[in-house]
């Protein structure tokens, strides 16, 4: 955690339990009581399920807002936060 309520989370892989584990973390050290802003660091990892990352972001990004943007020189795709099911 950084000062001023900014929480830093480094993800080293995006496996199928990422969103579930993140939701548990939000009940503890990464709760809204402690974190005003989040930095999600996806650098230097072997990759994994983009859908798991998007599901994780649904917990902290308002529904309907852009939660991720993936781009290349040819195109850019925006993903929008969904209600948590």
C-alpha positions in Angstrom: 0.0 0.0 0.0 1.2 3.5 -0.8 0.5 6.5 1.3 -2.6 8.5 0.9 -4.9 5.5 0.4 -3.4 4.3 -2.9 -3.0 0.5 -3.0 -0.5 -1.2 -5.3 -1.3 -4.7 -6.6 1.2 -6.6 -8.8 -0.3 -9.5 -10.6 2.2 -12.2 -11.6 -0.3 -14.5 -13.4 -4.0 -14.4 -14.3 -5.3 -17.8 -13.3 -8.9 -18.9 -12.9 -9.1 -17.9 -9.2 -7.9 -14.4 -9.6 -11.3 -12.6 -9.3 -12.3 -14.9 -6.4 -9.0 -14.2 -4.5 -9.2 -10.5 -5.2 -12.8 -10.3 -3.8 -11.4 -11.9 -0.6 -8.6 -9.3 -0.5 -11.1 -6.5 -0.7 -12.5 -7.7 2.6 -9.1 -7.2 4.2 -6.1 -5.0 3.4 -7.5 -3.9 0.1 -10.9 -2.8 1.3 -12.5 0.6 0.5 -11.7 1.5 4.1 -8.0 1.4 3.2 -7.9 2.1 -0.5 -9.1 5.1 -2.4 -7.2 4.4 -5.5 -5.7 1.2 -7.0 -2.7 0.6 -9.1 -2.9 -2.8 -10.8 0.5 -3.7 -12.2 0.3 -6.4 -15.0 3.9 -6.0 -16.2 6.5 -8.8 -16.3 4.1 -11.7 -16.0 3.5 -14.8 -18.3 -0.1 -13.8 -19.0 -3.3 -15.7 -18.5 -7.0 -15.1 -18.7 -8.0 -11.6 -19.7 -11.5 -12.5 -18.6 -10.3 -13.1 -15.0 -8.6 -9.7 -15.0 -11.8 -8.1 -16.2 -13.9 -10.0 -13.6 -11.5 -8.7 -10.9 -11.8 -5.1 -12.1 -15.6 -5.4 -11.9 -15.2 -5.2 -8.1 -13.6 -1.8 -8.2 -14.7 -0.1 -11.5 -18.2 1.3 -11.7 -20.6 -0.7 -13.9 -20.5 0.7 -17.5 -17.2 2.4 -17.2 -14.2 1.4 -19.2 -12.2 -1.0 -17.1 -9.5 -2.0 -19.6 -8.2 -1.0 -23.0 -6.1 -3.4 -25.0 -4.5 -2.0 -28.1 -2.1 -2.6 -30.9 -1.1 -0.5 -33.9 -4.0 -1.8 -35.9 -6.9 -1.6 -33.4 -8.0 -0.9 -29.8 -10.6 -2.8 -27.9 -12.3 -1.3 -24.8 -13.8 -3.5 -22.1 -16.6 -2.2 -19.8 -17.2 -3.1 -16.2 -20.1 -5.4 -15.6 -22.3 -5.9 -12.5 -20.8 -8.5 -10.2 -22.8 -11.7 -10.5 
